[in-house]
Amino acid sequence: MIDSLDYTQYIIYGLLSLFGFAIFVQLYFYLGILLRFVIYKRVPQLKKYPVSVIICARNEAENLQKNLPSILGQKHEDFEVIIVNDCSTDNTEEVLGVFLKKFKNLRVTAITEDKKFTHGKKLAITVGIKAAKNEWLVFTDADCFAESDQWLNRLQENFTDKSELVLAYGGYKSAKGFLNKYIRYDTVIIAIQYISFAIAGFPYMGVGRNLAYKKSLFFKNKGFASHYNLLSGDDDLFVNETANKFNTAVEIHHESFTRSEPKHTWKQWFSQKKRHYTTADRYKARHIFLLGIEHFSRILFYTTFITLLCMQVYLPYVLAAGILRLAVQLIIVKLSMNRLNERKLLLWFVIFDLLSLFINFILYLSTRFRSKKLKWK
């Protein structure tokens, strides 16, 4: 007959087994996947290609006036900038008129409002793509600016006859406040993940703040036809559908980054993230599994680690394993942040690594009750 002590031992062994599994998955995730970001060495391609930069703008007069000079001032030999003025009701048209007089490589196309038909950003992007003269397209947003006048040159160093997509980093400006730090942490971790997985041969997403692909790829994929009804997906779902280990390159040179102004309130940021979360369940099954197993192992780690500490069983071994995971995390994240020119976030990482589990859970639940109204601005 098994007494209560035996049951206790079974529970302890079960917790230790789950804890060991979580540690193994976490270490593999950091050392087997994310470490690739740290050690990645780019091989610049020398062949030059003409480029079309596409920016969609709806009531972005202020942002365009502030950020467009960094785009138009690129040192690339042959590029055009196409602004899609999407039903703006502010003075976007006037602002663009001033730029048109100064820059011959700026082109503007407009979408007029139709009260009988509502549309999202994907229509504006499609209009911009059809207006583009060149095969290679580079995408960013009106609230983004290029950190260097070599932005396009760095991206085009990945353009080849075989490559069809280039994934790059679009960060946010640093400012005071807890929310700013969390937004930047969230952006950095997501970037490290999708770029590392792409290096490993499993590209699953990109961000429209800094993304390049071929015009022919867009039409070969029939544009956004499979997810046109979703608010988001013009960047991550398109990449998820079209990218593979043979046609995808990554660019993480510090001169290739874009930056944008982050949201200033939690409500604004939650609304933005909820829109992005609507695409999560549309990723390919293998990508959902790979991302899900990391998320699950992190929950499992914190749950079993805290439980075993409270029970005070095998304390030296549990602490040693927890410290090992933390040390590996901090080293890889710190080196990755250095490559992305992200500062003063490392100490916050320890807090946000746990906090993000709760925030992401709330965001996931909120998307189950999302509005179906199509509105991107």
C-alpha positions as CSV (number, residue, x, y, z in Angstrom):
1,M,0.0,0.0,0.0
2,I,1.4,3.5,-1.0
3,D,1.3,6.0,1.9
4,S,1.1,9.7,1.7
5,L,4.9,10.0,1.8
6,D,5.2,8.1,-1.4
7,Y,2.6,10.4,-3.1
8,T,4.7,13.4,-2.0
9,Q,7.8,11.8,-3.5
10,Y,6.0,11.2,-6.8
11,I,4.8,14.8,-6.8
12,I,8.4,16.0,-6.2
13,Y,9.8,13.8,-8.9
14,G,7.1,14.9,-11.3
15,L,7.9,18.6,-10.6
16,L,11.6,17.9,-11.0
17,S,11.0,16.2,-14.4
18,L,8.8,19.1,-15.6
19,F,11.4,21.6,-14.4
20,G,14.2,19.7,-16.1
21,F,12.2,19.6,-19.4
22,A,11.5,23.4,-19.2
23,I,15.2,24.1,-18.5
24,F,16.2,22.0,-21.5
25,V,13.8,23.6,-23.9
26,Q,14.7,27.1,-22.7
27,L,18.4,26.5,-23.0
28,Y,17.9,25.0,-26.5
29,F,15.9,28.0,-27.5
30,Y,18.6,30.4,-26.4
31,L,21.7,28.5,-27.4
32,G,20.3,26.7,-30.4
33,I,18.2,29.5,-31.9
34,L,18.8,32.9,-30.5
35,L,22.5,32.6,-30.3
36,R,22.5,32.7,-34.1
37,F,21.5,36.3,-33.9
38,V,24.6,37.1,-31.9
39,I,27.1,35.3,-34.1
40,Y,25.5,36.0,-37.5
41,K,27.9,37.4,-40.1
42,R,26.5,39.2,-43.1
43,V,28.0,38.7,-46.6
44,P,27.2,41.9,-48.5
45,Q,26.2,41.5,-52.2
46,L,27.9,44.0,-54.5
47,K,25.3,44.1,-57.4
48,K,23.1,47.2,-57.4
49,Y,19.4,47.2,-57.9
50,P,16.9,50.1,-58.3
51,V,14.5,50.3,-55.4
52,S,11.0,51.5,-54.8
53,V,10.2,52.6,-51.2
54,I,6.5,52.4,-50.4
55,I,4.8,54.3,-47.5
56,C,1.1,54.4,-46.8
57,A,-0.2,57.5,-45.1
58,R,-3.6,58.3,-43.6
59,N,-3.6,61.7,-41.8
60,E,0.1,61.5,-41.3
61,A,1.0,65.1,-42.3
62,E,3.0,65.8,-39.1
63,N,4.9,62.5,-39.3
64,L,5.7,62.9,-43.0
65,Q,7.0,66.4,-42.5
66,K,9.3,65.0,-39.7
67,N,10.4,61.7,-41.1
68,L,10.2,61.8,-44.9
69,P,13.6,63.8,-45.2
70,S,15.4,60.7,-43.8
71,I,13.9,58.5,-46.5
72,L,14.4,60.9,-49.4
73,G,17.9,61.7,-48.3
74,Q,19.2,58.2,-48.8
75,K,22.6,57.8,-50.6
76,H,21.3,55.0,-52.8
77,E,22.1,55.4,-56.5
78,D,18.6,54.7,-57.9
79,F,15.5,54.8,-55.8
80,E,12.0,56.2,-55.8
81,V,9.7,56.9,-52.9
82,I,6.0,56.3,-53.4
83,I,3.6,57.8,-50.9
84,V,0.0,56.4,-50.9
85,N,-2.2,59.2,-49.5
86,D,-5.0,57.1,-48.2
87,C,-8.1,59.2,-47.7
88,S,-6.3,61.8,-45.6
89,T,-8.4,64.6,-44.2
90,D,-5.6,66.6,-42.7
91,N,-3.0,68.7,-44.6
92,T,-1.1,65.6,-45.9
93,E,-1.7,66.7,-49.5
94,E,-0.1,70.2,-48.9
95,V,2.9,68.7,-47.0
96,L,3.5,66.3,-49.9
97,G,3.2,69.1,-52.4
98,V,6.1,70.9,-50.8
99,F,8.3,67.7,-50.9
100,L,7.3,67.1,-54.6
101,K,8.8,70.5,-55.5
102,K,12.2,69.5,-53.9
103,F,12.6,65.8,-54.7
104,K,12.3,64.4,-58.2
105,N,12.3,60.8,-57.0
106,L,9.1,61.3,-54.9
107,R,5.8,60.1,-56.4
108,V,2.4,60.4,-54.8
109,T,-0.7,58.4,-55.5
110,A,-4.0,59.0,-53.7
111,I,-7.0,56.9,-52.7
112,T,-10.2,58.9,-52.4
113,E,-12.9,58.0,-49.8
114,D,-15.9,56.0,-50.8
115,K,-18.6,56.0,-48.1
116,K,-20.0,52.8,-49.6
117,F,-16.8,50.9,-49.3
118,T,-14.3,50.7,-46.4
119,H,-10.8,49.4,-46.8
120,G,-7.7,48.7,-44.8
121,K,-4.0,49.3,-45.2
122,K,-3.7,46.3,-47.6
123,L,-5.5,48.2,-50.3
124,A,-3.2,51.1,-49.9
125,I,-0.1,48.9,-50.1
126,T,-1.4,47.2,-53.2
127,V,-2.0,50.5,-54.9
128,G,1.6,51.5,-54.0
129,I,3.0,48.3,-55.3
130,K,1.2,48.6,-58.6
131,A,2.5,52.2,-58.9
132,A,6.1,51.1,-58.3
133,K,8.5,51.0,-61.2
134,N,11.1,48.7,-59.7
135,E,11.2,45.0,-58.9
136,W,12.6,45.4,-55.4
137,L,10.2,47.1,-53.0
138,V,11.1,48.4,-49.5
139,F,8.4,49.1,-47.0
140,T,8.2,51.4,-44.0
141,D,5.6,53.5,-42.2
142,A,5.0,57.3,-42.2
143,D,5.8,57.4,-38.5
144,C,9.2,55.8,-39.1
145,F,12.6,57.4,-39.9
146,A,15.8,55.8,-41.2
147,E,18.6,55.9,-38.7
148,S,21.2,56.3,-41.4
149,D,21.4,57.6,-45.0
150,Q,22.8,54.2,-45.8
151,W,19.5,52.4,-44.9
152,L,18.7,51.5,-48.5
153,N,22.3,50.6,-49.3
154,R,22.4,48.1,-46.4
155,L,19.1,46.5,-47.3
156,Q,20.1,46.2,-51.0
157,E,23.3,44.4,-50.1
158,N,21.0,41.4,-49.5
159,F,19.3,41.7,-52.9
160,T,20.2,38.8,-55.2
161,D,18.6,37.0,-58.1
162,K,17.7,34.2,-55.7
163,S,16.6,36.2,-52.7
164,E,13.0,37.5,-52.6
165,L,12.6,38.9,-49.1
166,V,14.8,40.8,-46.7
167,L,13.8,41.0,-43.0
168,A,15.2,43.9,-41.0
169,Y,14.8,45.7,-37.7
170,G,12.3,48.4,-37.0
171,G,12.7,49.7,-33.4
172,Y,11.1,52.4,-31.3
173,K,12.6,55.6,-29.9
174,S,13.8,55.6,-26.3
175,A,11.9,57.7,-23.8
176,K,11.2,57.9,-20.1
177,G,8.6,55.7,-18.5
178,F,7.7,52.1,-17.8
179,L,5.5,51.7,-20.9
180,N,8.3,52.9,-23.3
181,K,10.7,50.4,-21.8
182,Y,8.1,47.5,-22.1
183,I,7.3,48.4,-25.7
184,R,11.0,48.5,-26.6
185,Y,11.6,45.2,-24.7
186,D,8.7,43.6,-26.5
187,T,9.9,44.8,-29.9
188,V,13.5,43.7,-29.3
189,I,12.5,40.2,-28.2
190,I,10.2,39.7,-31.1
191,A,12.9,40.9,-33.5
192,I,15.6,38.7,-32.1
193,Q,13.2,35.7,-32.4
194,Y,12.0,36.2,-36.0
195,I,15.5,37.1,-37.3
196,S,17.1,34.2,-35.4
197,F,14.5,31.7,-36.8
198,A,15.1,33.1,-40.3
199,I,18.8,32.6,-39.9
200,A,18.1,29.0,-38.8
201,G,16.0,28.4,-41.9
202,F,12.5,29.0,-40.4
203,P,11.4,32.5,-41.4
204,Y,7.9,33.1,-40.1
205,M,7.4,36.9,-40.0
206,G,8.7,40.4,-40.6
207,V,7.6,43.9,-39.7
208,G,6.2,46.5,-42.1
209,R,8.3,49.2,-40.5
210,N,11.4,47.7,-42.2
211,L,10.8,45.0,-44.9
212,A,11.8,44.4,-48.5
213,Y,10.6,42.0,-51.1
214,K,10.2,41.6,-54.8
215,K,7.2,42.9,-56.7
216,S,7.0,39.6,-58.6
217,L,6.7,37.7,-55.3
218,F,3.7,39.8,-54.3
219,F,1.8,39.0,-57.4
220,K,2.9,35.3,-57.4
221,N,1.3,35.1,-54.0
222,K,-1.9,36.9,-55.3
223,G,-1.1,39.7,-52.9
224,F,-3.0,39.6,-49.6
225,A,-5.9,37.6,-51.1
226,S,-5.9,34.9,-48.4
227,H,-6.1,37.3,-45.5
228,Y,-7.5,40.6,-46.9
229,N,-10.3,40.6,-44.4
230,L,-7.9,40.9,-41.4
231,L,-6.8,44.2,-39.9
232,S,-3.2,43.1,-39.8
233,G,-1.1,40.6,-41.8
234,D,0.3,42.9,-44.6
235,D,3.8,42.1,-43.2
236,D,3.9,39.1,-40.9
237,L,1.3,36.9,-42.7
238,F,2.7,37.8,-46.1
239,V,6.1,36.7,-45.0
240,N,4.7,33.6,-43.3
241,E,3.1,32.6,-46.6
242,T,6.0,33.3,-48.9
243,A,9.3,33.1,-47.0
244,N,11.5,30.0,-46.9
245,K,15.1,29.2,-46.1
246,F,16.2,29.7,-49.7
247,N,14.5,33.0,-50.6
248,T,14.9,34.9,-47.3
249,A,17.8,37.1,-46.1
250,V,18.2,39.1,-42.9
251,E,19.9,42.5,-42.3
252,I,21.0,43.6,-38.9
253,H,23.7,46.2,-39.6
254,H,23.1,49.2,-37.4
255,E,22.8,51.4,-40.5
256,S,19.8,49.4,-41.7
257,F,17.5,50.2,-38.8
258,T,14.4,52.3,-38.8
259,R,12.8,53.9,-35.7
260,S,9.4,55.1,-34.9
261,E,7.5,56.9,-32.2
262,P,6.0,54.4,-29.7
263,K,2.5,54.6,-28.3
264,H,2.2,56.9,-25.2
265,T,-0.7,55.1,-23.4
266,W,-1.4,51.5,-22.5
267,K,-4.8,51.8,-24.2
268,Q,-3.2,52.8,-27.5
269,W,-0.5,50.1,-27.3
270,F,-3.0,47.4,-26.3
271,S,-5.2,48.4,-29.3
272,Q,-2.1,48.1,-31.6
273,K,-1.1,44.8,-30.2
274,K,-4.6,43.3,-30.4
275,R,-4.7,44.2,-34.1
276,H,-1.4,42.3,-34.5
277,Y,-2.5,39.3,-32.5
278,T,-5.4,38.7,-35.0
279,T,-2.9,37.0,-37.3
280,A,-1.3,34.6,-34.8
281,D,-3.5,31.7,-35.5
282,R,-3.0,32.0,-39.2
283,Y,0.7,31.1,-39.1
284,K,1.9,27.8,-40.5
285,A,1.4,25.0,-38.0
286,R,5.1,24.3,-37.6
287,H,5.7,28.0,-36.7
288,I,2.9,28.0,-34.2
289,F,4.4,24.9,-32.6
290,L,7.9,26.3,-32.4
291,L,6.8,29.6,-30.9
292,G,4.2,27.9,-28.6
293,I,6.7,25.4,-27.2
294,E,9.0,28.3,-26.0
295,H,6.1,30.1,-24.5
296,F,4.8,26.9,-22.8
297,S,8.3,26.0,-21.5
298,R,8.7,29.5,-20.0
299,I,5.4,29.2,-18.1
300,L,6.4,25.7,-17.0
301,F,9.8,26.9,-15.8
302,Y,8.5,29.7,-13.7
303,T,5.7,27.5,-12.3
304,T,7.9,24.6,-11.3
305,F,10.8,26.8,-10.2
306,I,8.7,28.8,-7.7
307,T,6.9,25.7,-6.5
308,L,10.2,23.8,-5.9
309,L,11.7,26.8,-4.1
310,C,8.6,27.0,-1.8
311,M,8.9,23.3,-1.1
312,Q,12.6,23.6,-0.5
313,V,13.5,20.4,-2.2
314,Y,16.8,19.8,-3.9
315,L,17.3,23.5,-3.4
316,P,21.0,23.8,-4.5
317,Y,20.3,22.0,-7.8
318,V,17.1,23.9,-8.5
319,L,18.8,27.3,-7.8
320,A,21.8,26.3,-9.9
321,A,19.6,25.4,-12.9
322,G,17.6,28.6,-12.5
323,I,20.8,30.7,-12.4
324,L,22.2,28.9,-15.4
325,R,19.1,29.7,-17.4
326,L,19.2,33.3,-16.3
327,A,22.9,33.7,-17.1
328,V,22.5,32.3,-20.6
329,Q,19.5,34.5,-21.2
330,L,21.2,37.7,-20.0
331,I,24.4,37.1,-22.0
332,I,22.6,36.4,-25.3
333,V,20.0,39.1,-24.8
334,K,22.6,41.7,-23.9
335,L,24.8,40.8,-26.9
336,S,21.7,40.9,-29.2
337,M,20.6,44.3,-27.8
338,N,24.1,45.6,-28.5
339,R,23.7,44.7,-32.1
340,L,20.4,46.5,-32.2
341,N,21.7,49.6,-30.5
342,E,19.1,49.1,-27.7
343,R,20.3,50.4,-24.3
344,K,19.2,50.4,-20.7
345,L,16.8,47.5,-21.1
346,L,18.8,44.5,-19.7
347,L,17.8,44.8,-16.0
348,W,14.2,45.3,-17.1
349,F,14.4,42.1,-19.0
350,V,14.4,40.0,-15.8
351,I,11.0,41.6,-14.8
352,F,9.5,41.7,-18.3
353,D,10.4,38.0,-19.1
354,L,7.8,37.0,-16.4
355,L,5.4,39.9,-16.8
356,S,5.1,39.4,-20.6
357,L,3.5,36.0,-19.9
358,F,0.5,37.7,-18.2
359,I,0.3,40.6,-20.7
360,N,0.4,38.3,-23.7
361,F,-2.3,36.1,-22.1
362,I,-4.6,39.1,-21.6
363,L,-3.9,40.2,-25.2
364,Y,-4.7,36.7,-26.5
365,L,-8.0,36.6,-24.6
366,S,-8.9,40.1,-25.8
367,T,-8.6,39.0,-29.5
368,R,-11.2,36.4,-29.0
369,F,-13.7,39.2,-28.6
370,R,-12.3,41.6,-31.2
371,S,-14.3,43.9,-33.4
372,K,-14.6,42.8,-37.0
373,K,-14.7,46.4,-38.3
374,L,-12.0,46.9,-40.9
375,K,-10.0,50.0,-39.8
376,W,-6.3,50.5,-39.9
377,K,-6.0,54.1,-38.7
